[in-house]
Structures are given as C-alpha cells and as structure tokens.
Amino acid sequence: MTVEEKVGQLFVVEVYGQDANTVSPQSAARNQALYGVDTPAQVIGKYKPGGVIYFDTGRGADNLRDPRQIATLSNGLQLAATGQRKPIPLLISTDQEGGSLVFRLTAPATAMPGNMALGAGRSAAAAHRSAVVIGTELAAVGINQNYAPVADVNVNPANPVIGIRSIGENPDLAAELVAAQVDGYHAAGVAAVAKHFPGHGDTATDSHFGLPEVTHTREQLEAIDLPPFRAAIARGVDTIMTAHVVLRSVDPSGAPATMSRPILTGLLRDELCYDGLIVTDALDMRGATDTYPPNVAPVEAFKAGADMLVLAPQMDVAYAAVLEAVRSGQISNRRLDESVYRILRLKMRRGLFDNPLVDVELAATVVGAPQHLADAQAITNRTTTLVSNDFGLLPLSREPRNVLVTGWGVTTTRLIGEAITRRGQSVAVVETGLTPTQARIDEVAALAAGKDLVVVSTNNAANVNAATGLPTPSAAAQQAFVAALAATGTPIIVSGMRNPYDISRLPAVSAYLATYGYTAHAIEALGGALFGDINPAGRLPVTIPRSDGSGALYPFGHGLSYDGLAMMM
C-alpha cells in the first residue's frame, strides 16, 4: 500500500444518497460541499477510506430507507472500494443501539429495547438475544460494524446525553450485560463497538455541544467506569470508541480523552492490554471542534492512540494534515502501519475480504422477521417497572371506563390510547407536547375532571439545568401539568417514557411506571402492565433520588409486582 492509501484507511466518512452511483441534486450538493464529488462511490474513489458510517434523514445523509435499498447501497460501496488499485473492503457502520434514542434503521427493522430497559430486565440472555437480532439485521443489509453497546455507567441523573442509553448505575450489572451484547454481535457476524471510553456516565454536559469533564478519582474510575470496558475486552470486543471528555485523574493536561495519549495509549492499550481497534467519537462534535481545528484534531487523536478517525470535519484538510504528519515524521511509518494492520485484521476477521457483498432479496426477509419481532416484544415485556402503586389502583379491571390519555408525544399518546382501547376502554387522546402552555394545561385539566382515569406520558420531567439546579422549561411545564391533573381528583397514572427519574419531581399520583423508552413494543408492554396482562418484572437499574438531595426516593433494584411484594436485588 502507498502512504496515501494507508492514510485513507484511517478515516470513516459519511456519504450522502441512497445509491452508490446515482447523482441526485440534493445528495450531490452535499457530497460536493464536503468532498468535491457527486456520488458516494466517488467519495470512496477519492479518499479510499477504511470505513463509511450510515445516517438517516435526521442528519441529511438519507442512506437508510428499506432493506433492499440499504443492501444495494452497501454492495455499491463495497464494489467501489474493492475496485481500487488495492481492493480493500469497507467497514460499514451505523449507530443501532436499540431503544428510542440512538437508532438509524427504522421499520421494518426490529426495535429491540434499549440498554436501560435491558438493565431493568436483568437478563444477560435477553441482552445477548437483543444484540443477535440487531446484528443479524444489520449484517443482512451489509452493515458489518455497529457502534454499540454503550458501556457507560450512568451514575448522574442529570446526564443529558447518556441516560437510558446506559444499562444503569451498577458497574457489575453493566459489565455483565455489555459482555453479553458483545458476544451477541459477534455471533451475528458484526463487529461490536464498546463506547465511550473511559466513561461518559457521570457528565452534566453533552459532548455534542461542549466538552464535559469527568471528575472521578482514579479509584472511582476503577470502581465505576472501567468494569464494563474490562468485560468487553475480556470478550474480545473488536472496537472501542473514545469519549470527548476530560479526565484529569489520568491526564492532568485537560485534553479530551480522544486526544489524550495517557488515556488511549497509557490506560487503554498499556494498562488494560487492549489490542483491538480504537475509533474516535465523531470529530465534528463540539467536544472536539471547540478546542482542536480541523487540521489538528485528526493528527492529535491519531498520535494519542486512535486507529480510525470518524467524521473528521473538512475532509480534505484532515486527510492532508495526517498525510503531512506522516511525511514529516511527526507520525512514524511504524505507527501508521500498526493502525492499518488493526483495521485490515478486523476486516479479515469479519470475512470481508472473502465476500463483502450481501444478498439484496434475502435482506428483505431477514429485517423485521416475525421471530425477531416476537423476541423484541417478549424481552420488552420483562422490562416495564412499576415504581409506585400506593393506592392499589393497578392492575386495572376490564370494567368499562372513560380514559383520557395525554402528555408528551404524538405517536406515543396515540399508541398508548390504542393499547388501552383494545382492552375495552373508551379513550380520548389529547397530546400536549414537551412544554405545554398554561392555557393548554388548564384546557386539558378541565377535560380530565370529567374522566374516570387519566394516563399521562412524561419525558424527562425531572430534568434540571446543570448550572442553576432549577427545572428546565419543559420539565417545569410537565410538572405543572401533572400537578393540575392531580388537583382534579381523577385517578392519575404516570408513565415516565424516557429516564425513570420523573417521579422525583411530580406530585403524588395513583401509580407511576417506567418504560425506559417509547418503542411500539414498550408501549404494548405498558398496556399489558396496566391491565395485569403482564405482571411487571422490571427493577430499577438506577436510584431515583429525592428532589431535595436528601437520599433515595426509590433505591436501585426497586420494583413492584402484582403479588403485592416489592422485589429487591
């Protein structure tokens, strides 16, 4: 390989468009702006990158529509890569974590539960099966690397970016389920990626928008953050992704972990004895770009110990900067070869040199297969947590009643309403948004006063501003909304649809459940739990603190069932 080809292998790029060779006005404009070429295949031809990452329309890449289209795109990109002077297949990646927050493939792809739901279910077998299903569907469409599982231990209820993406606050539970997921992805033939090293679970800043600092001592790091990564390494995880976080107990310089040699080489390589692939978190995130210009970030990350550079802004600048660093001796040829070797080794282990192409028609039968959907529902049914049922309202009888379903989420409230309607109830659905106005609160509270029951969905109603300690506007509005509903005297059931902490800042209600997500499977499980079709089995994977900071409102492991007993771990 030439030096230019080796440097190309270090980069993971995004491409715009649904087909490798089709020139469409919108995608061509984006590819031209980023790379100076029209099509995804031309991007591969220009840079000869080691990897591509797929995104949905949310980022504008529009790579992911249906199984046949995705498989065809993957095949086209692989043909472009293997048609070069050196035929080297691509690592094709995406973020399919499961759950409701970070996923790229939508229906008909199977929506497996997210990490915190798996943490509530407490089953390593379920975590393994979930990863097998996700991995099998990704492999079918030519995605051979998944940026999952999240290995962060979420010990900060105010964490704005991890939350339900984490298994929970217990390092041992996180380690067990992370290891199970690594095994599951590998069993499906997909490279697993444990993220975000050395741990993003105790931050109050989202590294997409700033540079967080983890203030853990070295002892806390060992006890809290590292166990899931150690477990992943023990299971032979293919890849570990870095975090844009400052960790002064390991690197007093204040450099983000992505650019920190003491963290990536000293801690991860030397102390944890990890010899797999290290990839950066996206280099276009503010946690990287606020400190490091486009010509500096990729060079510093590589010098720190990263092997692959994900989404470097200004690709021409980034590529030229790394190439010049090699030519000038700032990066040695030996160091370059070490990373290229790891990249090629992973591609070989995953069988990409033998056959990087997939069967387009088979993909349509694998993605969303009936057994996968059944597994998703069965696993999700074991995750719903009944946190409070102080007045014994649940489970509901099938006696007909007039029910108001309200709160956050147009699709969420509609699906909750449909689940309750199927169980013989007369249901009105009134969605209020994330931040209901006072007028809307008054309107819906008046409607609730004439109902037999109200079911309310909340989304991060316990959120606080990290700087002030006060509720965020959306949280304050949701708290006021639930208080107004409770004041009507109508029985109120609240379902916390995202982080489970909402109950800590709500008034007393008849019952509170945590679903850790709002997939269709999670909402069907909620409906079953409300009426006793499912006996709630989930247990809190985090502590719900009191709002005044005086201790635990509900401890880790708490969960009620309909035998009247609290299940404690």
C-alpha positions as CSV (number, residue, x, y, z in Angstrom):
1,M,0.0,0.0,0.0
2,T,1.1,3.6,-0.7
3,V,1.2,6.0,2.2
4,E,-1.8,7.8,0.7
5,E,-3.8,4.5,0.7
6,K,-2.8,3.8,4.3
7,V,-3.8,7.3,5.4
8,G,-7.2,6.8,3.6
9,Q,-7.8,3.6,5.7
10,L,-7.7,5.7,8.9
11,F,-10.9,7.7,8.0
12,V,-14.6,6.9,8.5
13,V,-16.7,9.1,6.3
14,E,-20.3,9.8,5.8
15,V,-21.8,9.8,2.3
16,Y,-25.0,11.4,1.0
17,G,-27.5,9.5,-1.0
18,Q,-29.4,6.2,-1.2
19,D,-27.4,4.7,-4.1
20,A,-23.7,4.4,-4.6
21,N,-23.7,5.7,-8.1
22,T,-26.8,7.7,-8.6
23,V,-26.4,11.5,-8.9
24,S,-29.4,13.2,-7.3
25,P,-29.5,17.0,-6.9
26,Q,-29.7,17.1,-3.1
27,S,-27.2,14.4,-2.2
28,A,-24.8,15.5,-5.0
29,A,-24.9,19.0,-3.5
30,R,-24.0,17.7,-0.1
31,N,-21.2,15.4,-1.4
32,Q,-19.8,18.3,-3.4
33,A,-19.8,20.6,-0.4
34,L,-18.0,18.0,1.7
35,Y,-15.8,16.2,-0.8
36,G,-15.9,17.9,-4.2
37,V,-17.6,14.9,-5.9
38,D,-21.1,13.9,-6.7
39,T,-21.8,10.3,-5.6
40,P,-21.0,8.0,-2.6
41,A,-18.9,5.8,-4.9
42,Q,-16.8,8.8,-6.0
43,V,-16.2,9.6,-2.3
44,I,-14.8,6.1,-1.9
45,G,-12.7,6.5,-5.0
46,K,-11.2,9.9,-4.0
47,Y,-10.2,9.0,-0.4
48,K,-10.1,5.2,-0.3
49,P,-11.4,5.4,3.3
50,G,-11.3,2.5,5.7
51,G,-15.0,2.9,6.7
52,V,-18.3,4.5,6.0
53,I,-21.0,5.4,8.5
54,Y,-24.6,5.4,7.6
55,F,-27.1,8.0,8.8
56,D,-30.8,8.5,8.3
57,T,-32.6,11.7,7.1
58,G,-32.1,13.2,10.6
59,R,-28.6,14.2,9.6
60,G,-29.5,14.6,6.0
61,A,-27.5,11.7,4.7
62,D,-30.6,9.7,3.7
63,N,-28.7,6.4,3.5
64,L,-31.4,4.3,5.1
65,R,-34.8,3.7,3.6
66,D,-35.7,0.0,3.3
67,P,-33.7,-3.3,3.4
68,R,-33.3,-3.7,-0.3
69,Q,-32.1,-0.1,-0.8
70,I,-29.6,-0.3,2.1
71,A,-28.2,-3.6,0.9
72,T,-27.9,-2.2,-2.6
73,L,-26.1,0.8,-1.3
74,S,-23.7,-1.3,0.7
75,N,-22.9,-3.5,-2.2
76,G,-22.3,-0.5,-4.4
77,L,-19.9,1.0,-1.9
78,Q,-18.1,-2.3,-1.4
79,L,-17.7,-2.7,-5.2
80,A,-16.3,0.9,-5.4
81,A,-13.8,0.0,-2.6
82,T,-12.7,-3.4,-4.0
83,G,-12.4,-1.9,-7.5
84,Q,-9.5,0.2,-6.5
85,R,-5.8,-0.5,-7.1
86,K,-5.7,-2.2,-3.7
87,P,-9.1,-4.0,-3.3
88,I,-9.8,-3.4,0.3
89,P,-13.4,-3.8,1.6
90,L,-15.1,-1.2,3.8
91,L,-16.1,-1.3,7.4
92,I,-19.7,-0.1,7.0
93,S,-21.0,1.2,10.4
94,T,-24.0,2.8,12.0
95,D,-25.4,3.6,15.4
96,Q,-28.1,1.0,16.1
97,E,-28.1,0.9,19.9
98,G,-31.7,-0.2,20.4
99,G,-34.4,1.7,22.2
100,S,-35.8,5.1,21.5
101,L,-32.9,7.5,21.4
102,V,-30.0,6.4,19.1
103,F,-31.0,4.2,16.2
104,R,-30.8,4.6,12.5
105,L,-32.7,1.7,10.9
106,T,-36.5,2.2,11.4
107,A,-39.4,-0.1,10.5
108,P,-39.4,-2.7,9.2
109,A,-36.2,-3.1,11.2
110,T,-36.9,-4.7,14.7
111,A,-36.9,-2.2,17.5
112,M,-35.2,-4.0,20.3
113,P,-35.3,-2.5,23.8
114,G,-32.5,0.0,24.8
115,N,-29.8,-0.5,27.3
116,M,-31.6,0.8,30.4
117,A,-34.6,-1.3,29.6
118,L,-32.3,-4.3,29.4
119,G,-30.8,-3.3,32.7
120,A,-34.3,-3.3,34.2
121,G,-34.9,-6.8,32.8
122,R,-31.7,-8.1,34.5
123,S,-31.2,-10.8,31.9
124,A,-27.9,-11.5,30.2
125,A,-29.7,-13.9,27.9
126,A,-32.1,-11.2,26.8
127,A,-29.2,-8.7,26.2
128,H,-27.4,-11.4,24.1
129,R,-30.5,-12.1,22.1
130,S,-31.2,-8.5,21.6
131,A,-27.7,-8.0,20.1
132,V,-28.0,-11.1,17.9
133,V,-31.3,-9.7,16.4
134,I,-29.9,-6.3,15.8
135,G,-26.6,-7.7,14.4
136,T,-28.4,-10.2,12.2
137,E,-30.5,-7.4,10.6
138,L,-27.5,-5.1,10.2
139,A,-25.4,-7.9,8.6
140,A,-28.2,-8.6,6.2
141,V,-28.1,-5.1,4.7
142,G,-24.3,-5.0,4.6
143,I,-23.6,-3.1,7.8
144,N,-20.7,-5.0,9.3
145,Q,-19.9,-2.8,12.4
146,N,-22.3,-1.5,15.0
147,Y,-21.4,1.4,17.2
148,A,-22.8,-0.4,20.2
149,P,-23.1,-1.4,23.0
150,V,-22.9,1.7,25.2
151,A,-20.6,0.7,28.1
152,D,-21.1,3.9,30.1
153,V,-22.3,3.6,33.7
154,N,-24.9,6.3,34.3
155,V,-24.4,7.5,37.8
156,N,-25.5,11.0,37.2
157,P,-29.3,11.5,37.0
158,A,-28.7,14.9,35.2
159,N,-26.6,13.3,32.4
160,P,-28.0,14.9,29.3
161,V,-26.6,12.6,26.6
162,I,-26.3,9.1,28.1
163,G,-29.3,8.3,30.4
164,I,-31.3,5.4,29.1
165,R,-28.5,4.6,26.6
166,S,-26.7,3.2,29.6
167,I,-27.6,-0.1,31.3
168,G,-27.7,1.7,34.6
169,E,-25.7,2.8,37.6
170,N,-24.3,-0.5,38.8
171,P,-20.9,-1.4,37.2
172,D,-21.3,-5.1,37.7
173,L,-24.7,-5.2,36.0
174,A,-23.4,-3.0,33.2
175,A,-20.4,-5.3,32.8
176,E,-22.5,-8.4,32.6
177,L,-24.9,-7.1,30.0
178,V,-22.2,-5.3,27.9
179,A,-20.3,-8.6,27.7
180,A,-23.5,-10.4,26.7
181,Q,-24.1,-7.9,23.9
182,V,-20.5,-8.1,22.6
183,D,-21.0,-11.9,22.4
184,G,-24.3,-11.4,20.6
185,Y,-23.0,-9.0,17.9
186,H,-20.0,-11.3,17.3
187,A,-22.3,-14.3,17.0
188,A,-24.2,-12.3,14.3
189,G,-21.0,-11.7,12.4
190,V,-21.0,-7.9,13.2
191,A,-18.1,-6.0,14.8
192,A,-19.1,-4.7,18.2
193,V,-18.0,-1.2,19.5
194,A,-17.9,-0.6,23.2
195,K,-18.3,3.2,23.9
196,H,-17.5,5.8,25.2
197,F,-14.1,5.2,26.7
198,P,-13.1,5.9,29.5
199,G,-16.7,6.5,30.5
200,H,-19.4,9.2,29.8
201,G,-21.8,8.2,32.6
202,D,-21.1,11.0,35.1
203,T,-21.3,14.1,32.9
204,A,-23.6,17.1,33.0
205,T,-22.6,18.4,29.5
206,D,-23.5,16.8,26.2
207,S,-20.2,16.3,24.3
208,H,-22.1,17.1,21.0
209,F,-22.3,20.7,22.3
210,G,-19.4,21.1,24.7
211,L,-16.5,19.4,26.4
212,P,-17.6,17.6,29.6
213,E,-15.3,16.8,32.5
214,V,-15.5,13.6,34.5
215,T,-14.2,14.4,38.0
216,H,-13.8,10.8,39.1
217,T,-10.7,9.9,41.0
218,R,-8.6,7.0,39.8
219,E,-10.2,4.8,42.4
220,Q,-13.7,5.9,41.3
221,L,-12.7,5.3,37.7
222,E,-11.6,1.7,38.5
223,A,-14.7,1.0,40.6
224,I,-17.4,2.7,38.4
225,D,-16.3,3.3,34.8
226,L,-13.8,0.7,33.8
227,P,-15.6,-2.6,34.7
228,P,-17.8,-2.7,31.6
229,F,-14.9,-1.9,29.3
230,R,-12.8,-4.6,31.0
231,A,-15.6,-7.1,30.5
232,A,-15.9,-6.1,26.8
233,I,-12.1,-6.6,26.4
234,A,-12.3,-10.0,28.1
235,R,-15.0,-11.0,25.5
236,G,-12.7,-9.9,22.6
237,V,-14.6,-6.8,21.6
238,D,-13.5,-5.7,18.1
239,T,-13.5,-2.0,18.7
240,I,-13.7,0.6,21.5
241,M,-14.8,4.2,20.8
242,T,-13.4,7.2,22.6
243,A,-15.2,9.9,24.5
244,H,-14.7,13.6,24.2
245,V,-14.4,14.0,27.9
246,V,-11.7,15.4,30.2
247,L,-10.4,13.1,32.9
248,R,-7.7,14.8,34.9
249,S,-7.1,11.9,37.2
250,V,-5.5,10.2,34.3
251,D,-4.4,13.1,32.2
252,P,-3.9,16.3,34.2
253,S,-3.4,18.3,30.9
254,G,-7.2,18.6,30.4
255,A,-7.0,17.1,26.9
256,P,-10.2,15.3,25.9
257,A,-9.8,11.5,26.0
258,T,-9.9,11.3,22.2
259,M,-6.7,13.4,22.1
260,S,-5.1,12.1,25.2
261,R,-2.1,9.7,24.9
262,P,-2.2,8.9,28.7
263,I,-5.8,7.8,28.3
264,L,-5.8,5.9,25.0
265,T,-2.3,4.5,25.0
266,G,-1.4,4.6,28.7
267,L,-4.6,3.4,30.1
268,L,-6.4,1.5,27.4
269,R,-3.5,0.0,25.5
270,D,-0.9,-0.5,28.2
271,E,-2.9,-1.0,31.4
272,L,-6.0,-2.7,30.1
273,C,-3.9,-4.6,27.5
274,Y,-6.3,-3.8,24.7
275,D,-5.0,-4.5,21.2
276,G,-8.2,-4.1,19.2
277,L,-9.3,-1.2,17.1
278,I,-9.8,2.2,18.7
279,V,-12.1,4.6,16.9
280,T,-12.8,8.2,17.8
281,D,-16.2,9.5,18.6
282,A,-17.3,11.9,15.8
283,L,-14.7,14.6,15.4
284,D,-17.3,17.1,14.2
285,M,-18.8,17.2,17.7
286,R,-18.2,20.4,19.7
287,G,-16.3,18.4,22.4
288,A,-13.6,18.1,19.7
289,T,-14.0,21.1,17.5
290,D,-14.2,23.7,20.3
291,T,-10.5,23.0,21.1
292,Y,-9.0,21.5,18.0
293,P,-9.1,22.9,14.5
294,P,-9.8,20.6,11.5
295,N,-6.2,20.2,10.7
296,V,-5.2,19.4,14.3
297,A,-7.9,17.1,15.7
298,P,-7.3,14.1,13.5
299,V,-3.5,14.3,13.9
300,E,-3.7,14.6,17.7
301,A,-6.3,11.8,18.0
302,F,-4.1,9.5,16.0
303,K,-1.0,10.4,18.0
304,A,-2.9,9.7,21.2
305,G,-3.6,6.2,20.1
306,A,-6.7,6.2,17.9
307,D,-6.7,4.0,14.8
308,M,-9.7,5.3,12.9
309,L,-10.9,8.9,12.7
310,V,-14.7,9.3,12.5
311,L,-16.4,12.2,10.7
312,A,-13.4,14.5,10.6
313,P,-14.7,17.9,9.6
314,Q,-13.2,19.4,6.3
315,M,-12.1,16.0,5.0
316,D,-9.6,17.5,2.5
317,V,-7.9,19.4,5.3
318,A,-8.0,16.4,7.7
319,Y,-6.6,14.0,5.2
320,A,-3.8,16.4,4.1
321,A,-2.9,17.1,7.7
322,V,-2.5,13.4,8.6
323,L,-0.6,12.7,5.4
324,E,1.8,15.6,6.0
325,A,2.3,14.5,9.6
326,V,3.4,11.1,8.3
327,R,5.6,12.6,5.6
328,S,7.3,15.0,8.1
329,G,8.0,12.2,10.6
330,Q,5.6,13.7,13.2
331,I,3.8,10.3,12.8
332,S,6.1,7.4,12.2
333,N,5.6,4.9,9.4
334,R,5.6,2.2,12.0
335,R,2.8,3.9,14.0
336,L,0.8,4.3,10.8
337,D,1.3,0.6,9.9
338,E,0.2,-0.5,13.4
339,S,-3.2,1.1,12.9
340,V,-3.6,0.0,9.3
341,Y,-2.8,-3.5,10.4
342,R,-5.5,-3.4,13.1
343,I,-8.1,-2.1,10.5
344,L,-7.2,-4.8,7.9
345,R,-7.1,-7.5,10.6
346,L,-10.7,-6.7,11.7
347,K,-11.9,-6.7,8.1
348,M,-10.3,-10.1,7.6
349,R,-11.7,-11.5,10.9
350,R,-15.2,-10.4,9.8
351,G,-14.8,-12.2,6.4
352,L,-14.9,-9.0,4.3
353,F,-12.0,-9.9,2.1
354,D,-13.7,-13.2,1.2
355,N,-17.1,-11.7,0.3
356,P,-18.1,-8.2,1.2
357,L,-21.4,-8.3,-0.7
358,V,-24.9,-9.3,0.6
359,D,-28.0,-10.8,-0.9
360,V,-30.4,-8.0,-1.6
361,E,-33.5,-10.1,-1.7
362,L,-32.6,-12.1,1.4
363,A,-32.2,-8.8,3.3
364,A,-35.9,-8.1,2.9
365,T,-36.8,-11.3,4.6
366,V,-34.3,-11.0,7.5
367,V,-35.0,-7.4,8.5
368,G,-38.1,-7.4,10.7
369,A,-38.5,-11.2,10.6
370,P,-41.6,-12.4,12.6
371,Q,-39.4,-14.2,15.1
372,H,-37.3,-11.0,15.7
373,L,-40.5,-9.0,16.4
374,A,-41.7,-11.7,18.8
375,D,-38.4,-11.7,20.6
376,A,-38.5,-7.9,20.9
377,Q,-41.9,-8.0,22.5
378,A,-41.1,-10.8,24.8
379,I,-37.9,-9.2,26.0
380,T,-39.6,-5.8,26.4
381,N,-42.4,-7.3,28.4
382,R,-39.9,-8.1,31.2
383,T,-38.6,-4.6,31.4
384,T,-41.5,-2.4,32.5
385,T,-41.1,-1.3,36.1
386,L,-44.0,-0.5,38.4
387,V,-42.4,2.0,40.6
388,S,-45.4,3.1,42.7
389,N,-48.9,1.8,43.2
390,D,-49.7,3.4,46.5
391,F,-53.5,3.3,46.2
392,G,-53.7,-0.2,44.7
393,L,-55.2,1.1,41.5
394,L,-53.2,-1.3,39.4
395,P,-53.8,-3.7,37.8
396,L,-56.9,-2.1,36.2
397,S,-60.0,-4.2,35.8
398,R,-61.7,-4.6,32.3
399,E,-64.7,-2.7,33.6
400,P,-65.5,-0.1,31.0
401,R,-64.4,3.4,31.9
402,N,-63.7,6.8,30.2
403,V,-60.0,7.3,29.9
404,L,-58.0,10.3,29.0
405,V,-54.5,9.7,27.5
406,T,-52.4,12.8,27.5
407,G,-48.9,14.2,27.8
408,W,-45.9,14.1,25.7
409,G,-45.6,12.5,22.2
410,V,-48.0,12.4,19.3
411,T,-47.2,8.9,18.4
412,T,-46.6,7.8,22.0
413,T,-50.0,9.0,23.2
414,R,-51.8,7.6,20.2
415,L,-50.2,4.1,20.7
416,I,-51.0,4.2,24.5
417,G,-54.6,5.1,23.6
418,E,-54.8,2.3,21.1
419,A,-53.4,-0.2,23.7
420,I,-56.0,0.8,26.2
421,T,-58.8,0.9,23.7
422,R,-58.0,-2.7,22.7
423,R,-58.7,-3.6,26.4
424,G,-62.3,-2.4,26.3
425,Q,-62.0,1.2,27.4
426,S,-63.4,4.4,25.9
427,V,-60.4,6.5,25.2
428,A,-59.8,10.2,24.3
429,V,-56.2,11.2,23.3
430,V,-55.0,14.7,23.8
431,E,-51.3,15.3,23.2
432,T,-49.8,18.3,24.9
433,G,-46.2,18.4,23.7
434,L,-43.0,18.6,25.7
435,T,-43.6,22.0,27.1
436,P,-47.4,22.6,27.5
437,T,-48.5,26.2,27.9
438,Q,-50.6,27.3,30.9
439,A,-53.6,27.6,28.6
440,R,-53.1,24.1,27.4
441,I,-52.6,22.8,30.9
442,D,-55.9,24.4,32.0
443,E,-57.8,23.1,29.0
444,V,-56.7,19.5,29.4
445,A,-57.2,19.6,33.2
446,A,-60.8,20.7,32.7
447,L,-61.2,17.7,30.3
448,A,-59.6,15.4,32.9
449,A,-62.1,16.4,35.6
450,G,-64.9,14.6,33.7
451,K,-63.0,11.3,33.1
452,D,-62.7,8.1,35.2
453,L,-59.0,7.8,34.7
454,V,-56.1,9.8,33.2
455,V,-52.9,8.2,31.8
456,V,-50.1,10.7,31.3
457,S,-46.8,10.2,29.4
458,T,-43.9,12.3,30.6
459,N,-40.4,12.7,29.0
460,N,-37.6,13.9,31.3
461,A,-39.9,15.8,33.6
462,A,-37.2,15.7,36.3
463,N,-34.6,17.5,34.1
464,V,-32.7,20.3,35.8
465,N,-30.4,23.0,34.4
466,A,-26.9,21.9,35.4
467,A,-25.8,25.5,36.1
468,T,-28.8,26.6,38.2
469,G,-30.2,23.4,39.6
470,L,-33.7,24.5,38.5
471,P,-36.0,22.5,36.3
472,T,-35.7,23.1,32.6
473,P,-38.6,24.8,30.9
474,S,-40.0,21.6,29.5
475,A,-39.6,19.8,32.9
476,A,-41.3,22.7,34.8
477,A,-44.2,22.7,32.4
478,Q,-44.7,18.9,32.7
479,Q,-44.5,19.1,36.4
480,A,-47.2,21.8,36.4
481,F,-49.3,19.8,34.1
482,V,-49.3,16.7,36.2
483,A,-50.0,18.8,39.3
484,A,-53.0,20.3,37.6
485,L,-54.3,16.9,36.6
486,A,-53.8,15.6,40.1
487,A,-55.7,18.5,41.5
488,T,-58.9,17.4,39.7
489,G,-59.2,14.4,41.9
490,T,-59.3,12.0,39.0
491,P,-57.0,9.0,39.4
492,I,-53.8,9.7,37.6
493,I,-51.3,7.1,36.2
494,V,-48.0,8.5,35.0
495,S,-45.6,6.7,32.7
496,G,-42.1,8.0,32.5
497,M,-41.3,7.3,28.9
498,R,-37.6,8.1,29.0
499,N,-35.3,8.5,32.1
500,P,-37.1,7.0,35.1
501,Y,-36.4,9.9,37.4
502,D,-39.6,11.9,36.6
503,I,-41.5,10.7,39.7
504,S,-39.0,12.5,42.0
505,R,-40.4,15.9,40.9
506,L,-44.1,15.1,40.5
507,P,-46.9,15.3,43.0
508,A,-48.4,12.2,44.4
509,V,-50.3,10.2,41.7
510,S,-52.1,6.9,41.8
511,A,-49.3,4.9,40.1
512,Y,-46.1,5.5,38.3
513,L,-44.4,3.2,35.8
514,A,-41.0,3.5,34.0
515,T,-40.7,2.1,30.4
516,Y,-37.2,3.4,29.5
517,G,-38.3,4.2,26.0
518,Y,-41.3,4.6,23.7
519,T,-41.0,2.0,21.1
520,A,-44.2,0.3,20.0
521,H,-43.1,-2.8,22.0
522,A,-42.5,-0.7,25.1
523,I,-46.0,0.9,24.8
524,E,-47.6,-2.5,24.3
525,A,-45.8,-3.8,27.4
526,L,-47.1,-0.7,29.3
527,G,-50.7,-1.5,28.2
528,G,-50.3,-5.1,29.3
529,A,-48.9,-4.0,32.7
530,L,-51.7,-1.5,33.3
531,F,-54.3,-4.3,33.0
532,G,-52.4,-7.2,34.5
533,D,-51.9,-9.0,31.2
534,I,-48.2,-8.7,32.2
535,N,-47.0,-8.9,35.7
536,P,-44.4,-6.1,35.9
537,A,-41.0,-7.7,36.3
538,G,-38.6,-4.8,35.7
539,R,-36.4,-3.5,38.5
540,L,-34.9,-0.1,38.7
541,P,-31.4,-0.1,37.2
542,V,-30.7,3.3,38.8
543,T,-31.5,5.0,42.1
544,I,-34.3,7.6,41.9
545,P,-33.1,10.4,44.2
546,R,-35.3,12.7,46.2
547,S,-35.6,16.1,44.6
548,D,-34.1,17.8,47.7
549,G,-31.0,15.7,47.6
550,S,-31.7,14.0,50.9
551,G,-31.3,10.5,49.7
552,A,-33.0,7.8,47.7
553,L,-36.7,8.1,46.9
554,Y,-36.6,4.6,45.3
555,P,-33.4,2.5,45.5
556,F,-31.6,0.6,42.8
557,G,-33.4,-2.7,42.4
558,H,-36.8,-1.5,43.5
559,G,-39.8,-2.8,41.5
560,L,-43.4,-3.8,42.4
561,S,-45.3,-6.7,41.2
562,Y,-49.0,-7.7,41.5
563,D,-48.4,-10.2,44.2
564,G,-48.0,-7.1,46.5
565,L,-44.4,-7.7,47.2
566,A,-41.5,-5.4,46.4
567,M,-38.7,-7.1,44.5
568,M,-35.4,-6.1,45.8
569,M,-32.0,-7.0,44.4
